[in-house]
Amino acid sequence: MIHHRRRFNVADIDTAATLAQILTRGTQCLCSGFRVAGYLFLNDSFSEDGAQEYAVFRVASDGQHEQIESITFGWCNYAQTLDYIERIVRGELAVRCTTGGPLTVQTHQEHRAQRCQLCA
C-alpha cells in the first residue's frame, strides 16, 4: 500500500456482486474503502481521475490488517472485478504484502467528524 497514512471511510458491503458494481460504475473518493466478508478494499489511487487501485487486506480475528493483494480495478470490467473479489473471498488470491505502517480505518460517522481533504 502506497498511501498507508490516509484515513479511510469504510462502508460495509453485503456481497461481492454489490462491491463489483460500486468499483466498476465510476471512480471513488481517495479516502474510500469497503469491507466485504472479512476483507478490506482500500483506495490506494493517486487521483480520482486515474486508474482506481485498491489495496486488499484480510482482517484477522485480533483486528490486525494484513495486506494480501493490490488490484487496479480501474482497468477491469464488471465480470473481471467480480471474479477477483470472489477469488479473494474464497482465499485463492493471497500474496502477503507490507503496508508501510498502521492503517486508519473509520466508519462513515467517524470519518465525517474529522476534516478530510480527500472527500469529494
Biopython code that builds the backbone (N, CA, C, O; Angstrom):
import numpy as np
from Bio.PDB.StructureBuilder import StructureBuilder

atoms = [
    (1, "MET", "N", (0.846, -1.176, 0.000)),
    (1, "MET", "CA", (0.000, 0.000, 0.000)),
    (1, "MET", "C", (0.888, 1.234, 0.000)),
    (1, "MET", "O", (1.812, 1.353, 0.805)),
    (2, "ILE", "N", (0.602, 2.126, -0.891)),
    (2, "ILE", "CA", (1.382, 3.355, -1.006)),
    (2, "ILE", "C", (0.903, 4.403, -0.005)),
    (2, "ILE", "O", (1.717, 5.070, 0.633)),
    (3, "HIS", "N", (-0.387, 4.548, 0.131)),
    (3, "HIS", "CA", (-0.975, 5.629, 0.935)),
    (3, "HIS", "C", (-1.424, 5.137, 2.310)),
    (3, "HIS", "O", (-2.595, 5.288, 2.659)),
    (4, "HIS", "N", (-0.537, 4.564, 3.081)),
    (4, "HIS", "CA", (-0.901, 3.996, 4.380)),
    (4, "HIS", "C", (-1.239, 5.046, 5.427)),
    (4, "HIS", "O", (-1.769, 4.702, 6.483)),
    (5, "ARG", "N", (-0.948, 6.317, 5.166)),
    (5, "ARG", "CA", (-1.268, 7.367, 6.144)),
    (5, "ARG", "C", (-2.666, 7.966, 5.944)),
    (5, "ARG", "O", (-3.091, 8.815, 6.728)),
    (6, "ARG", "N", (-3.365, 7.540, 4.925)),
    (6, "ARG", "CA", (-4.728, 8.025, 4.707)),
    (6, "ARG", "C", (-5.666, 7.506, 5.791)),
    (6, "ARG", "O", (-5.462, 6.432, 6.357)),
    (7, "ARG", "N", (-6.701, 8.303, 6.061)),
    (7, "ARG", "CA", (-7.813, 7.851, 6.898)),
    (7, "ARG", "C", (-8.884, 7.358, 5.931)),
    (7, "ARG", "O", (-9.332, 8.116, 5.071)),
    (8, "PHE", "N", (-9.296, 6.112, 6.058)),
    (8, "PHE", "CA", (-10.240, 5.518, 5.118)),
    (8, "PHE", "C", (-11.646, 5.468, 5.683)),
    (8, "PHE", "O", (-11.866, 5.018, 6.808)),
    (9, "ASN", "N", (-12.587, 5.934, 4.891)),
    (9, "ASN", "CA", (-14.011, 5.919, 5.204)),
    (9, "ASN", "C", (-14.557, 4.596, 4.669)),
    (9, "ASN", "O", (-14.827, 4.474, 3.474)),
    (10, "VAL", "N", (-14.719, 3.609, 5.545)),
    (10, "VAL", "CA", (-15.043, 2.253, 5.128)),
    (10, "VAL", "C", (-16.538, 1.958, 5.269)),
    (10, "VAL", "O", (-17.136, 2.163, 6.325)),
    (11, "ALA", "N", (-17.116, 1.473, 4.175)),
    (11, "ALA", "CA", (-18.527, 1.072, 4.160)),
    (11, "ALA", "C", (-18.611, -0.450, 4.132)),
    (11, "ALA", "O", (-17.851, -1.111, 3.424)),
    (12, "ASP", "N", (-19.539, -0.996, 4.905)),
    (12, "ASP", "CA", (-19.778, -2.432, 4.884)),
    (12, "ASP", "C", (-20.654, -2.775, 3.684)),
    (12, "ASP", "O", (-21.703, -2.166, 3.471)),
    (13, "ILE", "N", (-20.211, -3.753, 2.907)),
    (13, "ILE", "CA", (-20.916, -4.189, 1.705)),
    (13, "ILE", "C", (-21.343, -5.641, 1.904)),
    (13, "ILE", "O", (-20.567, -6.456, 2.403)),
    (14, "ASP", "N", (-22.560, -5.960, 1.520)),
    (14, "ASP", "CA", (-23.113, -7.299, 1.774)),
    (14, "ASP", "C", (-22.550, -8.390, 0.872)),
    (14, "ASP", "O", (-22.292, -9.501, 1.336)),
    (15, "THR", "N", (-22.356, -8.088, -0.415)),
    (15, "THR", "CA", (-21.971, -9.143, -1.351)),
    (15, "THR", "C", (-20.837, -8.695, -2.270)),
    (15, "THR", "O", (-20.599, -7.504, -2.469)),
    (16, "ALA", "N", (-20.155, -9.680, -2.815)),
    (16, "ALA", "CA", (-19.105, -9.409, -3.802)),
    (16, "ALA", "C", (-19.688, -8.730, -5.032)),
    (16, "ALA", "O", (-19.053, -7.854, -5.619)),
    (17, "ALA", "N", (-20.896, -9.130, -5.426)),
    (17, "ALA", "CA", (-21.536, -8.541, -6.602)),
    (17, "ALA", "C", (-21.810, -7.048, -6.405)),
    (17, "ALA", "O", (-21.611, -6.253, -7.323)),
    (18, "THR", "N", (-22.260, -6.675, -5.224)),
    (18, "THR", "CA", (-22.515, -5.260, -4.933)),
    (18, "THR", "C", (-21.213, -4.467, -4.974)),
    (18, "THR", "O", (-21.168, -3.373, -5.535)),
    (19, "LEU", "N", (-20.156, -5.016, -4.382)),
    (19, "LEU", "CA", (-18.866, -4.320, -4.414)),
    (19, "LEU", "C", (-18.364, -4.188, -5.847)),
    (19, "LEU", "O", (-17.833, -3.140, -6.213)),
    (20, "ALA", "N", (-18.518, -5.214, -6.654)),
    (20, "ALA", "CA", (-18.090, -5.147, -8.052)),
    (20, "ALA", "C", (-18.829, -4.039, -8.795)),
    (20, "ALA", "O", (-18.233, -3.340, -9.615)),
    (21, "GLN", "N", (-20.121, -3.874, -8.517)),
    (21, "GLN", "CA", (-20.886, -2.790, -9.147)),
    (21, "GLN", "C", (-20.335, -1.432, -8.733)),
    (21, "GLN", "O", (-20.168, -0.546, -9.570)),
    (22, "ILE", "N", (-20.053, -1.268, -7.451)),
    (22, "ILE", "CA", (-19.538, 0.007, -6.952)),
    (22, "ILE", "C", (-18.200, 0.334, -7.603)),
    (22, "ILE", "O", (-17.975, 1.466, -8.031)),
    (23, "LEU", "N", (-17.316, -0.651, -7.677)),
    (23, "LEU", "CA", (-15.966, -0.407, -8.182)),
    (23, "LEU", "C", (-15.910, -0.203, -9.691)),
    (23, "LEU", "O", (-14.935, 0.355, -10.195)),
    (24, "THR", "N", (-16.935, -0.644, -10.424)),
    (24, "THR", "CA", (-16.900, -0.506, -11.876)),
    (24, "THR", "C", (-17.828, 0.571, -12.423)),
    (24, "THR", "O", (-17.802, 0.850, -13.621)),
    (25, "ARG", "N", (-18.640, 1.176, -11.578)),
    (25, "ARG", "CA", (-19.571, 2.186, -12.100)),
    (25, "ARG", "C", (-18.980, 3.588, -12.112)),
    (25, "ARG", "O", (-19.609, 4.515, -12.623)),
    (26, "GLY", "N", (-17.799, 3.759, -11.568)),
    (26, "GLY", "CA", (-17.154, 5.069, -11.564)),
    (26, "GLY", "C", (-16.045, 5.114, -10.545)),
    (26, "GLY", "O", (-15.778, 4.135, -9.848)),
    (27, "THR", "N", (-15.407, 6.251, -10.465)),
    (27, "THR", "CA", (-14.309, 6.388, -9.515)),
    (27, "THR", "C", (-14.850, 6.766, -8.138)),
    (27, "THR", "O", (-15.955, 7.295, -8.009)),
    (28, "GLN", "N", (-14.060, 6.487, -7.130)),
    (28, "GLN", "CA", (-14.429, 6.755, -5.745)),
    (28, "GLN", "C", (-13.474, 7.802, -5.160)),
    (28, "GLN", "O", (-12.391, 8.036, -5.696)),
    (29, "CYS", "N", (-13.888, 8.420, -4.062)),
    (29, "CYS", "CA", (-13.008, 9.346, -3.348)),
    (29, "CYS", "C", (-11.747, 8.602, -2.924)),
    (29, "CYS", "O", (-11.771, 7.392, -2.703)),
    (30, "LEU", "N", (-10.661, 9.332, -2.814)),
    (30, "LEU", "CA", (-9.382, 8.717, -2.461)),
    (30, "LEU", "C", (-9.363, 8.144, -1.053)),
    (30, "LEU", "O", (-8.502, 7.323, -0.735)),
    (31, "CYS", "N", (-10.290, 8.558, -0.212)),
    (31, "CYS", "CA", (-10.344, 8.042, 1.158)),
    (31, "CYS", "C", (-11.361, 6.920, 1.310)),
    (31, "CYS", "O", (-11.654, 6.503, 2.431)),
    (32, "SER", "N", (-11.903, 6.425, 0.202)),
    (32, "SER", "CA", (-12.950, 5.415, 0.295)),
    (32, "SER", "C", (-12.383, 4.020, 0.519)),
    (32, "SER", "O", (-11.287, 3.680, 0.074)),
    (33, "GLY", "N", (-13.169, 3.239, 1.220)),
    (33, "GLY", "CA", (-12.829, 1.851, 1.460)),
    (33, "GLY", "C", (-14.096, 1.048, 1.638)),
    (33, "GLY", "O", (-15.157, 1.595, 1.936)),
    (34, "PHE", "N", (-13.976, -0.259, 1.451)),
    (34, "PHE", "CA", (-15.134, -1.137, 1.529)),
    (34, "PHE", "C", (-14.733, -2.399, 2.286)),
    (34, "PHE", "O", (-13.605, -2.877, 2.167)),
    (35, "ARG", "N", (-15.676, -2.933, 3.070)),
    (35, "ARG", "CA", (-15.461, -4.178, 3.803)),
    (35, "ARG", "C", (-16.479, -5.192, 3.321)),
    (35, "ARG", "O", (-17.682, -4.931, 3.341)),
    (36, "VAL", "N", (-15.997, -6.358, 2.886)),
    (36, "VAL", "CA", (-16.884, -7.447, 2.481)),
    (36, "VAL", "C", (-16.250, -8.768, 2.912)),
    (36, "VAL", "O", (-15.083, -9.025, 2.618)),
    (37, "ALA", "N", (-17.007, -9.589, 3.596)),
    (37, "ALA", "CA", (-16.598, -10.944, 4.001)),
    (37, "ALA", "C", (-15.247, -10.981, 4.709)),
    (37, "ALA", "O", (-14.453, -11.893, 4.479)),
    (38, "GLY", "N", (-14.982, -10.004, 5.562)),
    (38, "GLY", "CA", (-13.741, -10.008, 6.327)),
    (38, "GLY", "C", (-12.531, -9.462, 5.595)),
    (38, "GLY", "O", (-11.401, -9.628, 6.055)),
    (39, "TYR", "N", (-12.752, -8.811, 4.459)),
    (39, "TYR", "CA", (-11.661, -8.207, 3.690)),
    (39, "TYR", "C", (-11.932, -6.721, 3.510)),
    (39, "TYR", "O", (-13.076, -6.296, 3.348)),
    (40, "LEU", "N", (-10.867, -5.946, 3.543)),
    (40, "LEU", "CA", (-10.947, -4.507, 3.280)),
    (40, "LEU", "C", (-10.399, -4.218, 1.895)),
    (40, "LEU", "O", (-9.363, -4.754, 1.501)),
    (41, "PHE", "N", (-11.095, -3.375, 1.167)),
    (41, "PHE", "CA", (-10.649, -2.888, -0.133)),
    (41, "PHE", "C", (-10.472, -1.387, 0.027)),
    (41, "PHE", "O", (-11.456, -0.650, 0.097)),
    (42, "LEU", "N", (-9.219, -0.925, 0.086)),
    (42, "LEU", "CA", (-8.925, 0.478, 0.385)),
    (42, "LEU", "C", (-8.341, 1.172, -0.837)),
    (42, "LEU", "O", (-7.400, 0.676, -1.457)),
    (43, "ASN", "N", (-8.910, 2.324, -1.177)),
    (43, "ASN", "CA", (-8.479, 3.071, -2.351)),
    (43, "ASN", "C", (-7.036, 3.526, -2.169)),
    (43, "ASN", "O", (-6.728, 4.290, -1.255)),
    (44, "ASP", "N", (-6.169, 3.058, -3.033)),
    (44, "ASP", "CA", (-4.744, 3.396, -2.974)),
    (44, "ASP", "C", (-4.323, 4.164, -4.223)),
    (44, "ASP", "O", (-3.151, 4.173, -4.599)),
    (45, "SER", "N", (-5.310, 4.814, -4.863)),
    (45, "SER", "CA", (-5.063, 5.552, -6.101)),
    (45, "SER", "C", (-4.365, 6.871, -5.822)),
    (45, "SER", "O", (-4.385, 7.375, -4.698)),
    (46, "PHE", "N", (-3.748, 7.424, -6.859)),
    (46, "PHE", "CA", (-3.114, 8.730, -6.748)),
    (46, "PHE", "C", (-4.084, 9.868, -7.014)),
    (46, "PHE", "O", (-3.896, 10.967, -6.492)),
    (47, "SER", "N", (-5.127, 9.629, -7.822)),
    (47, "SER", "CA", (-6.122, 10.672, -8.079)),
    (47, "SER", "C", (-7.436, 10.023, -8.485)),
    (47, "SER", "O", (-7.462, 8.872, -8.922)),
    (48, "GLU", "N", (-8.532, 10.773, -8.337)),
    (48, "GLU", "CA", (-9.841, 10.250, -8.690)),
    (48, "GLU", "C", (-9.967, 10.002, -10.183)),
    (48, "GLU", "O", (-10.723, 9.124, -10.599)),
    (49, "ASP", "N", (-9.244, 10.756, -10.994)),
    (49, "ASP", "CA", (-9.370, 10.600, -12.439)),
    (49, "ASP", "C", (-8.344, 9.640, -13.026)),
    (49, "ASP", "O", (-8.235, 9.522, -14.247)),
    (50, "GLY", "N", (-7.599, 8.961, -12.181)),
    (50, "GLY", "CA", (-6.647, 7.962, -12.647)),
    (50, "GLY", "C", (-7.228, 6.569, -12.520)),
    (50, "GLY", "O", (-8.398, 6.396, -12.177)),
    (51, "ALA", "N", (-6.402, 5.585, -12.799)),
    (51, "ALA", "CA", (-6.833, 4.195, -12.650)),
    (51, "ALA", "C", (-7.076, 3.909, -11.167)),
    (51, "ALA", "O", (-6.233, 4.229, -10.329)),
    (52, "GLN", "N", (-8.210, 3.316, -10.845)),
    (52, "GLN", "CA", (-8.570, 3.046, -9.460)),
    (52, "GLN", "C", (-7.842, 1.797, -8.948)),
    (52, "GLN", "O", (-8.142, 0.673, -9.352)),
    (53, "GLU", "N", (-6.895, 2.023, -8.064)),
    (53, "GLU", "CA", (-6.062, 0.974, -7.473)),
    (53, "GLU", "C", (-6.539, 0.742, -6.044)),
    (53, "GLU", "O", (-6.727, 1.694, -5.287)),
    (54, "TYR", "N", (-6.734, -0.515, -5.678)),
    (54, "TYR", "CA", (-7.182, -0.850, -4.331)),
    (54, "TYR", "C", (-6.230, -1.837, -3.678)),
    (54, "TYR", "O", (-5.870, -2.857, -4.265)),
    (55, "ALA", "N", (-5.831, -1.520, -2.463)),
    (55, "ALA", "CA", (-5.071, -2.445, -1.633)),
    (55, "ALA", "C", (-6.092, -3.309, -0.902)),
    (55, "ALA", "O", (-7.074, -2.796, -0.366)),
    (56, "VAL", "N", (-5.861, -4.610, -0.880)),
    (56, "VAL", "CA", (-6.800, -5.546, -0.271)),
    (56, "VAL", "C", (-6.167, -6.125, 0.994)),
    (56, "VAL", "O", (-5.039, -6.619, 0.977)),
    (57, "PHE", "N", (-6.920, -6.051, 2.083)),
    (57, "PHE", "CA", (-6.439, -6.520, 3.381)),
    (57, "PHE", "C", (-7.359, -7.582, 3.944)),
    (57, "PHE", "O", (-8.580, -7.496, 3.811)),
    (58, "ARG", "N", (-6.774, -8.572, 4.565)),
    (58, "ARG", "CA", (-7.517, -9.548, 5.354)),
    (58, "ARG", "C", (-7.566, -8.998, 6.773)),
    (58, "ARG", "O", (-6.550, -8.545, 7.299)),
    (59, "VAL", "N", (-8.730, -9.035, 7.388)),
    (59, "VAL", "CA", (-8.881, -8.578, 8.762)),
    (59, "VAL", "C", (-8.808, -9.810, 9.657)),
    (59, "VAL", "O", (-9.680, -10.677, 9.600)),
    (60, "ALA", "N", (-7.768, -9.888, 10.483)),
    (60, "ALA", "CA", (-7.577, -11.034, 11.377)),
    (60, "ALA", "C", (-8.525, -10.945, 12.562)),
    (60, "ALA", "O", (-9.103, -9.892, 12.829)),
    (61, "SER", "N", (-8.677, -12.050, 13.264)),
    (61, "SER", "CA", (-9.579, -12.098, 14.418)),
    (61, "SER", "C", (-9.147, -11.144, 15.533)),
    (61, "SER", "O", (-9.973, -10.712, 16.336)),
    (62, "ASP", "N", (-7.846, -10.815, 15.583)),
    (62, "ASP", "CA", (-7.353, -9.875, 16.592)),
    (62, "ASP", "C", (-7.452, -8.420, 16.124)),
    (62, "ASP", "O", (-6.964, -7.516, 16.801)),
    (63, "GLY", "N", (-8.082, -8.194, 14.966)),
    (63, "GLY", "CA", (-8.265, -6.845, 14.453)),
    (63, "GLY", "C", (-7.116, -6.314, 13.621)),
    (63, "GLY", "O", (-7.199, -5.206, 13.092)),
    (64, "GLN", "N", (-6.048, -7.080, 13.494)),
    (64, "GLN", "CA", (-4.906, -6.658, 12.687)),
    (64, "GLN", "C", (-5.248, -6.760, 11.198)),
    (64, "GLN", "O", (-6.071, -7.581, 10.792)),
    (65, "HIS", "N", (-4.605, -5.916, 10.397)),
    (65, "HIS", "CA", (-4.829, -5.899, 8.961)),
    (65, "HIS", "C", (-3.575, -6.412, 8.265)),
    (65, "HIS", "O", (-2.469, -5.942, 8.535)),
    (66, "GLU", "N", (-3.754, -7.380, 7.367)),
    (66, "GLU", "CA", (-2.644, -7.920, 6.601)),
    (66, "GLU", "C", (-2.940, -7.726, 5.123)),
    (66, "GLU", "O", (-3.917, -8.266, 4.604)),
    (67, "GLN", "N", (-2.092, -6.952, 4.440)),
    (67, "GLN", "CA", (-2.325, -6.743, 3.017)),
    (67, "GLN", "C", (-2.011, -8.031, 2.262)),
    (67, "GLN", "O", (-0.956, -8.639, 2.444)),
    (68, "ILE", "N", (-2.951, -8.428, 1.414)),
    (68, "ILE", "CA", (-2.766, -9.664, 0.656)),
    (68, "ILE", "C", (-2.731, -9.441, -0.847)),
    (68, "ILE", "O", (-2.351, -10.346, -1.590)),
    (69, "GLU", "N", (-3.114, -8.265, -1.310)),
    (69, "GLU", "CA", (-3.184, -8.040, -2.746)),
    (69, "GLU", "C", (-3.304, -6.558, -3.030)),
    (69, "GLU", "O", (-3.645, -5.766, -2.151)),
    (70, "SER", "N", (-3.019, -6.191, -4.272)),
    (70, "SER", "CA", (-3.239, -4.846, -4.780)),
    (70, "SER", "C", (-3.737, -5.010, -6.212)),
    (70, "SER", "O", (-3.072, -5.630, -7.042)),
    (71, "ILE", "N", (-4.913, -4.449, -6.495)),
    (71, "ILE", "CA", (-5.542, -4.667, -7.799)),
    (71, "ILE", "C", (-5.976, -3.328, -8.388)),
    (71, "ILE", "O", (-6.549, -2.491, -7.690)),
    (72, "THR", "N", (-5.699, -3.135, -9.664)),
    (72, "THR", "CA", (-6.150, -1.942, -10.368)),
    (72, "THR", "C", (-7.520, -2.247, -10.965)),
    (72, "THR", "O", (-7.627, -2.677, -12.114)),
    (73, "PHE", "N", (-8.558, -2.020, -10.176)),
    (73, "PHE", "CA", (-9.917, -2.288, -10.633)),
    (73, "PHE", "C", (-10.337, -1.327, -11.739)),
    (73, "PHE", "O", (-11.258, -1.627, -12.498)),
    (74, "GLY", "N", (-9.683, -0.189, -11.840)),
    (74, "GLY", "CA", (-9.995, 0.764, -12.894)),
    (74, "GLY", "C", (-9.732, 0.225, -14.286)),
    (74, "GLY", "O", (-10.212, 0.797, -15.264)),
    (75, "TRP", "N", (-8.991, -0.848, -14.401)),
    (75, "TRP", "CA", (-8.700, -1.482, -15.692)),
    (75, "TRP", "C", (-9.577, -2.697, -15.933)),
    (75, "TRP", "O", (-9.427, -3.371, -16.952)),
    (76, "CYS", "N", (-10.497, -2.993, -15.010)),
    (76, "CYS", "CA", (-11.318, -4.206, -15.088)),
    (76, "CYS", "C", (-12.769, -3.865, -15.402)),
    (76, "CYS", "O", (-13.272, -2.811, -15.012)),
    (77, "ASN", "N", (-13.428, -4.764, -16.107)),
    (77, "ASN", "CA", (-14.870, -4.630, -16.291)),
    (77, "ASN", "C", (-15.575, -5.311, -15.117)),
    (77, "ASN", "O", (-14.920, -5.825, -14.211)),
    (78, "TYR", "N", (-16.905, -5.314, -15.136)),
    (78, "TYR", "CA", (-17.663, -5.875, -14.015)),
    (78, "TYR", "C", (-17.333, -7.350, -13.789)),
    (78, "TYR", "O", (-17.095, -7.760, -12.653)),
    (79, "ALA", "N", (-17.317, -8.145, -14.846)),
    (79, "ALA", "CA", (-17.080, -9.587, -14.705)),
    (79, "ALA", "C", (-15.692, -9.870, -14.127)),
    (79, "ALA", "O", (-15.542, -10.734, -13.263)),
    (80, "GLN", "N", (-14.691, -9.150, -14.596)),
    (80, "GLN", "CA", (-13.333, -9.335, -14.076)),
    (80, "GLN", "C", (-13.253, -8.921, -12.609)),
    (80, "GLN", "O", (-12.638, -9.609, -11.795)),
    (81, "THR", "N", (-13.880, -7.791, -12.279)),
    (81, "THR", "CA", (-13.876, -7.302, -10.904)),
    (81, "THR", "C", (-14.556, -8.293, -9.976)),
    (81, "THR", "O", (-14.033, -8.606, -8.907)),
    (82, "LEU", "N", (-15.715, -8.786, -10.377)),
    (82, "LEU", "CA", (-16.435, -9.769, -9.575)),
    (82, "LEU", "C", (-15.587, -11.031, -9.385)),
    (82, "LEU", "O", (-15.537, -11.582, -8.286)),
    (83, "ASP", "N", (-14.935, -11.482, -10.432)),
    (83, "ASP", "CA", (-14.083, -12.670, -10.345)),
    (83, "ASP", "C", (-12.964, -12.466, -9.335)),
    (83, "ASP", "O", (-12.716, -13.339, -8.503)),
    (84, "TYR", "N", (-12.282, -11.320, -9.398)),
    (84, "TYR", "CA", (-11.210, -11.029, -8.431)),
    (84, "TYR", "C", (-11.735, -11.042, -6.996)),
    (84, "TYR", "O", (-11.142, -11.665, -6.115)),
    (85, "ILE", "N", (-12.845, -10.354, -6.772)),
    (85, "ILE", "CA", (-13.395, -10.260, -5.412)),
    (85, "ILE", "C", (-13.794, -11.649, -4.904)),
    (85, "ILE", "O", (-13.478, -12.006, -3.769)),
    (86, "GLU", "N", (-14.477, -12.422, -5.726)),
    (86, "GLU", "CA", (-14.885, -13.766, -5.304)),
    (86, "GLU", "C", (-13.681, -14.655, -5.017)),
    (86, "GLU", "O", (-13.711, -15.440, -4.069)),
    (87, "ARG", "N", (-12.621, -14.548, -5.817)),
    (87, "ARG", "CA", (-11.409, -15.336, -5.581)),
    (87, "ARG", "C", (-10.726, -14.907, -4.292)),
    (87, "ARG", "O", (-10.179, -15.743, -3.573)),
    (88, "ILE", "N", (-10.752, -13.621, -3.993)),
    (88, "ILE", "CA", (-10.176, -13.140, -2.733)),
    (88, "ILE", "C", (-10.953, -13.706, -1.555)),
    (88, "ILE", "O", (-10.359, -14.215, -0.605)),
    (89, "VAL", "N", (-12.280, -13.621, -1.611)),
    (89, "VAL", "CA", (-13.130, -14.100, -0.525)),
    (89, "VAL", "C", (-12.967, -15.611, -0.310)),
    (89, "VAL", "O", (-13.054, -16.095, 0.818)),
    (90, "ARG", "N", (-12.730, -16.348, -1.396)),
    (90, "ARG", "CA", (-12.503, -17.799, -1.276)),
    (90, "ARG", "C", (-11.080, -18.128, -0.807)),
    (90, "ARG", "O", (-10.768, -19.288, -0.537)),
    (91, "GLY", "N", (-10.222, -17.111, -0.710)),
    (91, "GLY", "CA", (-8.852, -17.337, -0.256)),
    (91, "GLY", "C", (-7.897, -17.766, -1.348)),
    (91, "GLY", "O", (-6.800, -18.240, -1.050)),
    (92, "GLU", "N", (-8.278, -17.616, -2.596)),
    (92, "GLU", "CA", (-7.436, -18.028, -3.716)),
    (92, "GLU", "C", (-6.383, -16.998, -4.096)),
    (92, "GLU", "O", (-5.364, -17.355, -4.688)),
    (93, "LEU", "N", (-6.602, -15.743, -3.774)),
    (93, "LEU", "CA", (-5.623, -14.680, -4.035)),
    (93, "LEU", "C", (-5.138, -14.170, -2.689)),
    (93, "LEU", "O", (-5.869, -13.478, -1.980)),
    (94, "ALA", "N", (-3.928, -14.506, -2.344)),
    (94, "ALA", "CA", (-3.420, -14.093, -1.033)),
    (94, "ALA", "C", (-1.909, -14.006, -1.066)),
    (94, "ALA", "O", (-1.216, -14.859, -0.511)),
    (95, "VAL", "N", (-1.400, -12.976, -1.716)),
    (95, "VAL", "CA", (0.026, -12.705, -1.724)),
    (95, "VAL", "C", (0.305, -11.746, -0.584)),
    (95, "VAL", "O", (-0.248, -10.646, -0.558)),
    (96, "ARG", "N", (1.135, -12.128, 0.343)),
    (96, "ARG", "CA", (1.399, -11.260, 1.502)),
    (96, "ARG", "C", (2.243, -10.065, 1.076)),
    (96, "ARG", "O", (3.271, -10.220, 0.417)),
    (97, "CYS", "N", (1.804, -8.892, 1.451)),
    (97, "CYS", "CA", (2.480, -7.638, 1.130)),
    (97, "CYS", "C", (2.773, -6.901, 2.429)),
    (97, "CYS", "O", (2.306, -7.303, 3.494)),
    (98, "THR", "N", (3.533, -5.839, 2.342)),
    (98, "THR", "CA", (3.747, -4.992, 3.511)),
    (98, "THR", "C", (2.973, -3.705, 3.334)),
    (98, "THR", "O", (2.816, -3.224, 2.212)),
    (99, "THR", "N", (2.486, -3.142, 4.429)),
    (99, "THR", "CA", (1.645, -1.957, 4.358)),
    (99, "THR", "C", (2.412, -0.663, 4.537)),
    (99, "THR", "O", (1.945, 0.389, 4.101)),
    (100, "GLY", "N", (3.558, -0.708, 5.158)),
    (100, "GLY", "CA", (4.299, 0.512, 5.409)),
    (100, "GLY", "C", (3.902, 1.199, 6.694)),
    (100, "GLY", "O", (4.468, 2.242, 7.023)),
    (101, "GLY", "N", (2.963, 0.665, 7.425)),
    (101, "GLY", "CA", (2.551, 1.268, 8.685)),
    (101, "GLY", "C", (1.144, 0.895, 9.052)),
    (101, "GLY", "O", (0.461, 0.219, 8.283)),
    (102, "PRO", "N", (0.688, 1.329, 10.230)),
    (102, "PRO", "CA", (-0.677, 1.011, 10.662)),
    (102, "PRO", "C", (-1.707, 1.754, 9.814)),
    (102, "PRO", "O", (-1.418, 2.811, 9.254)),
    (103, "LEU", "N", (-2.890, 1.199, 9.730)),
    (103, "LEU", "CA", (-3.969, 1.793, 8.948)),
    (103, "LEU", "C", (-4.944, 2.529, 9.843)),
    (103, "LEU", "O", (-5.109, 2.182, 11.012)),
    (104, "THR", "N", (-5.591, 3.547, 9.295)),
    (104, "THR", "CA", (-6.672, 4.232, 9.989)),
    (104, "THR", "C", (-7.952, 3.935, 9.225)),
    (104, "THR", "O", (-8.212, 4.519, 8.174)),
    (105, "VAL", "N", (-8.743, 3.023, 9.763)),
    (105, "VAL", "CA", (-9.999, 2.598, 9.159)),
    (105, "VAL", "C", (-11.126, 3.141, 10.021)),
    (105, "VAL", "O", (-11.186, 2.877, 11.221)),
    (106, "GLN", "N", (-12.029, 3.911, 9.393)),
    (106, "GLN", "CA", (-13.084, 4.575, 10.135)),
    (106, "GLN", "C", (-14.454, 4.264, 9.552)),
    (106, "GLN", "O", (-14.581, 3.950, 8.369)),
    (107, "THR", "N", (-15.482, 4.355, 10.397)),
    (107, "THR", "CA", (-16.855, 4.297, 9.923)),
    (107, "THR", "C", (-17.178, 5.635, 9.259)),
    (107, "THR", "O", (-16.417, 6.596, 9.366)),
    (108, "HIS", "N", (-18.309, 5.676, 8.579)),
    (108, "HIS", "CA", (-18.726, 6.924, 7.932)),
    (108, "HIS", "C", (-18.862, 8.055, 8.958)),
    (108, "HIS", "O", (-18.430, 9.180, 8.705)),
    (109, "GLN", "N", (-19.465, 7.754, 10.116)),
    (109, "GLN", "CA", (-19.665, 8.777, 11.142)),
    (109, "GLN", "C", (-18.328, 9.270, 11.698)),
    (109, "GLN", "O", (-18.143, 10.474, 11.874)),
    (110, "GLU", "N", (-17.405, 8.368, 11.974)),
    (110, "GLU", "CA", (-16.083, 8.763, 12.477)),
    (110, "GLU", "C", (-15.346, 9.609, 11.452)),
    (110, "GLU", "O", (-14.697, 10.597, 11.798)),
    (111, "HIS", "N", (-15.450, 9.216, 10.197)),
    (111, "HIS", "CA", (-14.727, 9.926, 9.138)),
    (111, "HIS", "C", (-15.266, 11.338, 8.935)),
    (111, "HIS", "O", (-14.495, 12.281, 8.757)),
    (112, "ARG", "N", (-16.589, 11.484, 8.963)),
    (112, "ARG", "CA", (-17.206, 12.801, 8.754)),
    (112, "ARG", "C", (-16.986, 13.735, 9.946)),
    (112, "ARG", "O", (-17.103, 14.952, 9.805)),
    (113, "ALA", "N", (-16.671, 13.182, 11.111)),
    (113, "ALA", "CA", (-16.453, 14.008, 12.304)),
    (113, "ALA", "C", (-15.129, 14.764, 12.226)),
    (113, "ALA", "O", (-14.925, 15.734, 12.956)),
    (114, "GLN", "N", (-14.242, 14.332, 11.355)),
    (114, "GLN", "CA", (-12.949, 15.000, 11.182)),
    (114, "GLN", "C", (-12.844, 15.473, 9.745)),
    (114, "GLN", "O", (-13.389, 14.843, 8.838)),
    (115, "ARG", "N", (-12.157, 16.561, 9.536)),
    (115, "ARG", "CA", (-11.986, 17.087, 8.180)),
    (115, "ARG", "C", (-11.063, 16.167, 7.389)),
    (115, "ARG", "O", (-10.009, 15.761, 7.880)),
    (116, "CYS", "N", (-11.464, 15.840, 6.163)),
    (116, "CYS", "CA", (-10.661, 15.008, 5.276)),
    (116, "CYS", "C", (-10.529, 15.729, 3.943)),
    (116, "CYS", "O", (-11.532, 15.978, 3.274)),
    (117, "GLN", "N", (-9.336, 16.060, 3.556)),
    (117, "GLN", "CA", (-9.103, 16.799, 2.320)),
    (117, "GLN", "C", (-9.339, 15.933, 1.090)),
    (117, "GLN", "O", (-9.359, 16.456, -0.025)),
    (118, "LEU", "N", (-9.520, 14.615, 1.258)),
    (118, "LEU", "CA", (-9.710, 13.733, 0.122)),
    (118, "LEU", "C", (-11.177, 13.485, -0.245)),
    (118, "LEU", "O", (-11.475, 13.001, -1.336)),
    (119, "CYS", "N", (-12.086, 13.819, 0.673)),
    (119, "CYS", "CA", (-13.505, 13.617, 0.397)),
    (119, "CYS", "C", (-13.968, 14.541, -0.724)),
    (119, "CYS", "O", (-13.531, 15.686, -0.838)),
    (120, "ALA", "N", (-14.858, 14.010, -1.537)),
    (120, "ALA", "CA", (-15.380, 14.829, -2.659)),
    (120, "ALA", "C", (-16.408, 15.814, -2.148)),
    (120, "ALA", "O", (-16.962, 16.588, -2.928)),
]
sb = StructureBuilder()
sb.init_structure("model")
sb.init_model(0)
sb.init_chain("A")
sb.init_seg("    ")
for serial, (resi, resn, name, xyz) in enumerate(atoms, 1):
    if name == "N":
        sb.init_residue(resn, " ", resi, " ")
    sb.init_atom(name, np.array(xyz, "f"), 0.0, 1.0, " ", f" {name:<3s}", serial, name[0])
structure = sb.get_structure()
